[in-house]
């Protein structure tokens, strides 16, 4: 049964990967990010209200989903989640996902929305085909199913906590005063600002070990990245993407900025490089501030469609996949 509820998190992650935000506060005034346990090494948030209400973003998601096996549209995705879990994602306005990158058994979600607690529990029980068991933990009622591996808890009238049982309990511990998420993930999450979607994560040591020991001159500084953040936003008609890289110190960040600049400069001299690629590169804005590197990019939906259309054949000729 646990796999069914995981569909909720997969669904939200799919939306987050394309395009919301949270800094949602509970009725007690606690921001969702401040409820994330210290053990987590990633946090991602989505503003579902903004995404579901924006035709441009929905069009892009639907175009990408059309090339997937299933679901084919956002509506198909919502229907699948509701059928499998009994949860209607449109009842939620903001969500924050947290967990451990290397663990499939530690994940949680803090969701804020307008929902009826009893109706939601009834709907979930109907979808999973079993009655949820209940237990008390530090004054909160926890609903569990799937051999008690998956749990739900209502923090207040408009905030629900779900995920693996251990993650749910850890978040309740935080609400009761246990240490919450700290740097560098907390810092990079907040540095991404009020975005529609944002993801902050610490770089696992295993991932850094996979980076070749000998990188091209100037790029070796990227072996020092401690954490990364990615965000999506929409400002007016422009779709905005931002990448933040956190380095151990300003010297490493400065070296990375120089490497970025050199790489961008080199691209201009590459033969037969499609003009559309340089159009995209010219839109990149690379900045350094202290230990941070920020790479930002903005374009309209029409421009992105044009680039995808024009660059598709070039990607195929290179043996890759067309956007």
C-alpha positions as CSV (number, residue, x, y, z in Angstrom):
1,X,0.0,0.0,0.0
2,X,2.9,2.3,0.6
3,X,3.7,2.5,-3.1
4,X,0.3,4.0,-3.7
5,X,0.8,7.0,-1.5
6,X,4.3,7.5,-3.1
7,X,2.5,8.4,-6.3
8,X,1.5,11.6,-4.6
9,X,5.1,12.6,-4.1
10,X,6.1,11.4,-7.6
11,X,3.3,13.6,-9.1
12,X,4.4,16.6,-7.2
13,X,8.0,16.0,-8.0
14,X,7.1,15.8,-11.7
15,X,5.4,19.2,-11.5
16,X,8.3,20.6,-9.5
17,X,10.8,19.4,-12.1
18,X,9.1,21.5,-14.7
19,X,8.0,24.3,-13.1
20,X,6.4,26.7,-7.4
21,X,7.0,27.7,-4.2
22,X,6.6,27.6,-0.7
23,X,7.6,29.3,2.2
24,X,4.2,28.4,3.4
25,X,3.4,29.1,7.0
26,X,1.3,27.1,9.4
27,X,-1.3,28.6,11.6
28,X,1.3,29.0,14.3
29,X,3.4,31.1,12.0
30,X,6.1,28.5,11.4
31,X,7.4,28.4,7.8
32,X,7.3,24.9,6.3
33,X,11.1,24.9,5.7
34,X,11.5,25.3,9.5
35,X,9.7,22.1,10.1
36,X,12.1,20.0,8.0
37,X,14.3,17.7,10.1
38,X,18.0,18.3,10.3
39,X,18.7,14.8,8.9
40,X,17.2,15.8,5.5
41,X,19.7,16.6,2.7
42,X,17.2,18.0,0.2
43,X,14.1,20.2,0.2
44,X,11.9,21.0,-2.8
45,X,8.8,23.2,-2.9
46,X,6.0,23.8,-5.4
47,X,3.3,26.4,-5.5
48,X,0.5,24.4,-7.1
49,X,-1.9,27.3,-7.1
50,X,0.2,29.3,-9.5
51,X,1.0,26.4,-11.7
52,X,-2.5,25.1,-12.1
53,X,-3.7,28.7,-12.9
54,X,-1.1,29.5,-15.5
55,X,-1.9,28.4,-19.1
56,X,1.7,29.0,-20.3
57,X,3.2,26.6,-17.7
58,X,0.4,24.0,-18.2
59,X,1.0,24.1,-21.9
60,X,4.7,23.4,-21.4
61,X,4.0,20.6,-19.0
62,X,1.5,19.0,-21.3
63,X,3.8,19.2,-24.2
64,X,6.5,17.4,-22.3
65,X,4.1,14.9,-20.9
66,X,2.8,14.1,-24.4
67,X,6.2,12.4,-25.1
68,X,6.0,10.3,-22.0
69,X,4.3,6.9,-21.8
70,X,1.9,8.0,-19.2
71,X,0.3,10.2,-17.9
72,X,-0.1,12.3,-21.1
73,X,-1.5,15.5,-19.6
74,X,-1.7,17.3,-16.2
75,X,-5.3,16.3,-16.0
76,X,-4.4,12.6,-16.5
77,X,-1.8,13.0,-13.8
78,X,-4.3,14.4,-11.3
79,X,-6.8,11.7,-12.2
80,X,-4.2,9.0,-11.7
81,X,-3.1,10.3,-8.3
82,X,-6.7,10.7,-7.1
83,X,-7.7,7.2,-8.3
84,X,-4.6,5.6,-6.7
85,X,-4.5,7.5,-3.4
86,X,-7.9,9.3,-3.0
87,X,-6.0,12.6,-2.8
88,X,-7.0,15.5,-5.1
89,X,-3.9,17.6,-5.6
90,X,-6.1,20.5,-6.5
91,X,-7.1,20.7,-2.9
92,X,-3.6,21.8,-2.0
93,X,-2.1,25.2,-2.7
94,X,1.5,24.7,-1.6
95,X,3.8,21.7,-0.9
96,X,7.3,21.1,0.4
97,X,9.0,17.8,-0.1
98,X,12.1,16.7,1.9
99,X,14.1,13.6,2.4
100,X,17.4,11.9,2.1
101,X,18.8,11.5,-1.5
102,X,20.4,8.2,-0.9
103,X,17.4,6.7,0.9
104,X,14.1,5.5,-0.6
105,X,12.7,5.0,2.9
106,X,13.0,8.5,4.2
107,X,10.8,11.1,2.6
108,X,8.2,13.6,3.8
109,X,5.9,16.3,2.5
110,X,4.3,19.3,4.1
111,X,1.2,20.4,2.2
112,X,-0.9,23.4,2.8
113,X,-4.4,23.7,1.4
114,X,-8.2,23.8,1.8
115,X,-9.4,20.3,2.7
116,X,-11.7,18.5,5.0
117,X,-9.8,16.2,7.2
118,X,-12.4,13.5,7.6
119,X,-13.3,13.5,3.9
120,X,-9.6,13.2,3.0
121,X,-9.1,10.2,5.3
122,X,-12.2,8.5,4.0
123,X,-11.1,9.1,0.4
124,X,-7.6,7.6,1.1
125,X,-9.1,4.6,2.9
126,X,-11.4,4.0,-0.1
127,X,-8.5,4.2,-2.6
128,X,-6.1,2.0,-0.7
129,X,-8.7,-0.5,0.3
130,X,-8.0,-0.6,4.0
131,X,-8.8,1.4,7.2
132,X,-6.0,3.6,8.4
133,X,-4.6,2.7,11.8
134,X,-4.1,5.5,14.3
135,X,-1.6,6.2,17.1
136,X,-0.7,9.2,19.2
137,X,2.7,10.8,19.0
138,X,3.5,13.8,21.2
139,X,0.0,15.0,21.1
140,X,-0.6,14.5,17.4
141,X,-2.7,11.7,15.9
142,X,-0.8,9.8,13.2
143,X,-2.7,7.8,10.6
144,X,-0.7,4.8,9.2
145,X,-1.1,2.1,6.5
146,X,1.1,-0.1,4.4
147,X,2.5,-2.1,7.4
148,X,2.8,1.3,9.2
149,X,5.5,2.4,6.8
150,X,3.5,5.4,5.5
151,X,2.0,7.9,7.8
152,X,-0.2,11.1,7.7
153,X,-0.6,13.7,10.4
154,X,-2.7,16.9,10.4
155,X,-0.5,19.6,12.0
156,X,-3.5,22.0,12.0
157,X,-6.6,22.8,10.0
158,X,-4.9,23.6,6.7
159,X,-1.5,21.8,7.0
160,X,-0.9,18.1,6.5
161,X,2.3,16.2,7.0
162,X,2.9,12.9,5.2
163,X,5.5,10.5,4.1
164,X,7.5,7.7,5.7
165,X,6.6,7.1,9.3
166,X,10.1,8.0,10.6
167,X,10.1,11.3,8.6
168,X,6.7,12.3,9.9
169,X,7.8,11.7,13.5
170,X,11.0,13.6,12.9
171,X,9.0,16.6,11.6
172,X,6.8,16.5,14.6
173,X,9.9,16.4,16.8
174,X,11.0,19.6,15.0
175,X,7.7,21.2,15.7
176,X,8.2,20.3,19.4
177,X,11.7,21.9,19.4
178,X,14.2,19.4,17.9
179,X,16.9,20.8,15.6
180,X,15.6,21.7,12.1
181,X,17.3,21.8,8.7
182,X,20.4,23.9,8.8
183,X,23.1,25.1,6.4
184,X,24.0,24.7,3.6
185,X,20.6,23.4,2.4
186,X,18.6,25.9,4.5
187,X,20.7,28.8,3.2
188,X,20.5,27.9,-0.4
189,X,16.8,27.1,-0.2
190,X,16.1,30.6,1.2
191,X,18.5,32.2,-1.2
192,X,16.3,31.0,-4.1
193,X,13.6,33.5,-3.0
194,X,9.9,33.4,-3.8
195,X,10.0,31.0,-6.8
196,X,7.2,28.9,-8.2
197,X,9.4,25.8,-7.9
198,X,12.7,25.4,-6.1
199,X,15.0,22.6,-5.1
200,X,17.9,22.8,-2.7
201,X,20.2,19.9,-2.0
202,X,23.5,19.0,-0.5
203,X,25.9,17.2,-2.9
204,X,26.4,13.6,-1.8
205,X,30.0,12.6,-1.2
206,X,29.4,9.6,-3.5
207,X,28.4,12.0,-6.3
208,X,31.6,14.1,-5.9
209,X,33.7,10.9,-6.0
210,X,32.3,10.2,-9.5
211,X,33.7,13.4,-10.9
212,X,36.9,12.7,-12.8
213,X,40.0,13.6,-10.9
214,X,41.4,15.4,-13.9
215,X,39.1,18.0,-15.3
216,X,39.9,20.5,-18.1
217,X,42.0,23.4,-16.8
218,X,39.8,25.8,-14.9
219,X,36.9,23.4,-14.3
220,X,38.5,21.6,-11.3
221,X,37.0,24.1,-9.0
222,X,33.6,22.5,-9.6
223,X,34.8,19.6,-7.5
224,X,34.3,21.9,-4.5
225,X,30.6,22.5,-4.8
226,X,28.9,21.9,-1.5
227,X,25.2,22.4,-2.4
228,X,23.1,23.4,-5.4
229,X,19.8,25.1,-5.8
230,X,17.5,25.3,-8.8
231,X,14.4,27.4,-9.2
232,X,11.7,28.1,-11.8
233,X,9.6,31.3,-11.8
234,X,7.5,33.4,-14.0
235,X,7.7,37.1,-14.2
236,X,5.2,38.7,-16.5
237,X,5.4,36.7,-19.8
238,X,9.0,35.5,-19.1
239,X,9.8,32.1,-17.8
240,X,12.8,32.3,-15.5
241,X,15.3,29.7,-14.4
242,X,18.0,30.0,-11.8
243,X,20.9,27.9,-10.7
244,X,22.8,28.6,-7.5
245,X,26.0,26.9,-6.5
246,X,27.5,27.2,-3.1
247,X,31.3,26.9,-2.7
248,X,33.4,26.6,0.5
249,X,34.7,30.1,0.2
250,X,34.7,33.2,-2.1
251,X,38.0,32.2,-3.7
252,X,36.5,28.9,-5.0
253,X,33.4,30.8,-6.2
254,X,35.5,33.3,-8.0
255,X,37.5,30.6,-9.8
256,X,34.2,29.0,-10.8
257,X,32.9,32.4,-12.2
258,X,36.1,32.7,-14.2
259,X,35.6,29.2,-15.6
260,X,32.0,30.0,-16.6
261,X,33.1,33.1,-18.4
262,X,35.9,31.3,-20.2
263,X,33.5,28.5,-21.3
264,X,30.9,30.9,-22.6
265,X,33.6,32.8,-24.4
266,X,34.9,29.7,-26.0
267,X,31.5,28.7,-27.4
268,X,31.5,31.8,-29.6
269,X,34.5,30.5,-31.5
270,X,33.2,26.9,-32.1
271,X,32.6,26.1,-35.7
272,X,29.1,25.3,-37.0
273,X,27.5,26.1,-33.6
274,X,23.8,26.8,-34.3
275,X,22.9,30.5,-33.8
276,X,20.0,29.5,-31.5
277,X,22.6,28.0,-29.1
278,X,24.4,31.3,-28.9
279,X,21.0,33.1,-28.5
280,X,20.5,30.9,-25.4
281,X,24.1,31.4,-24.2
282,X,23.8,35.2,-24.6
283,X,20.8,35.1,-22.2
284,X,22.8,33.5,-19.4
285,X,23.6,35.8,-16.6
286,X,26.5,34.5,-14.4
287,X,27.2,36.4,-11.1
288,X,29.4,35.8,-8.1
289,X,28.7,37.0,-4.6
290,X,30.9,35.7,-1.8
291,X,30.7,32.0,-1.8
292,X,27.8,31.9,-4.2
293,X,27.6,31.6,-8.0
294,X,24.2,32.4,-9.6
295,X,23.3,31.5,-13.2
296,X,20.0,32.9,-14.4
297,X,18.1,32.7,-17.6
298,X,14.9,34.2,-18.9
299,X,12.8,33.6,-22.1
300,X,9.2,33.6,-23.2
301,X,7.3,30.5,-23.9
302,X,7.3,31.4,-27.7
303,X,11.0,31.7,-27.7
304,X,11.5,28.4,-26.0
305,X,9.2,26.7,-28.5
306,X,11.1,28.2,-31.4
307,X,14.5,27.0,-30.0
308,X,13.1,23.5,-29.4
309,X,11.8,23.4,-33.0
310,X,14.9,24.8,-34.6
311,X,17.4,22.9,-32.4
312,X,15.6,19.5,-32.6
313,X,17.2,18.4,-35.9
314,X,20.6,19.5,-34.7
315,X,20.3,17.3,-31.6
316,X,19.2,14.4,-33.7
317,X,22.1,14.8,-36.0
318,X,24.4,14.8,-33.0
319,X,22.9,11.4,-32.0
320,X,21.0,12.9,-29.1
321,X,17.3,13.3,-28.5
322,X,15.2,16.2,-29.9
323,X,13.9,18.5,-27.2
